[in-house]
């Protein structure tokens, strides 16, 4: 279970660009992620170089969040980016 979230300025800026309804759906999925970061429907997976050490999970089929676990027990994460598959570039 994740107890603490941190957010990059890029993540916060992009999150504000979504509509209120979209943000509510995103927050609902983040709450699911907080309970179980590896829930099957989130499709959480580690990323390859040059983003090695980071993970991503899916909110919608073409809406992803990249993040890193900050503690070995997975109790703290930082969200780096949100968007479509272009966030991998």
C-alpha positions, 0 to 999 in steps of 0.5 A, a space after each residue: 500500500 502506498 502511503 505517500 505520493 510526490 509529484 513532479 512539476 511536469 506531472 502537476 502541469 499536465 494533470 491540470 490540462 485535463 477536464 474536471 471529469 477526466 481528473 476525477 477518473 484519474 484520481 479514482 485510478 490513483 486511489 486504486 493504485 495506492 491500494 494495490 500498485 500491481 492490480 492487473 487492470 492497471 498493467 503496471 510494468 517496469 520501463 526499459 532504458 533510458 527510463 530504467 528504474 521507472 514504471 508506468 501504469 494505465 489509466 485508460 488505454 492511451 493514458 499512462 502515468 510514469 513513476 518511480 518507487 522511492 522506498 523498497 517497501 513501495 510505500 512512497 512514489 513520485 509521479 513523473 509524467 502523464 499522457 499518451 505513449 509519447 511520454 516514453 520519448 
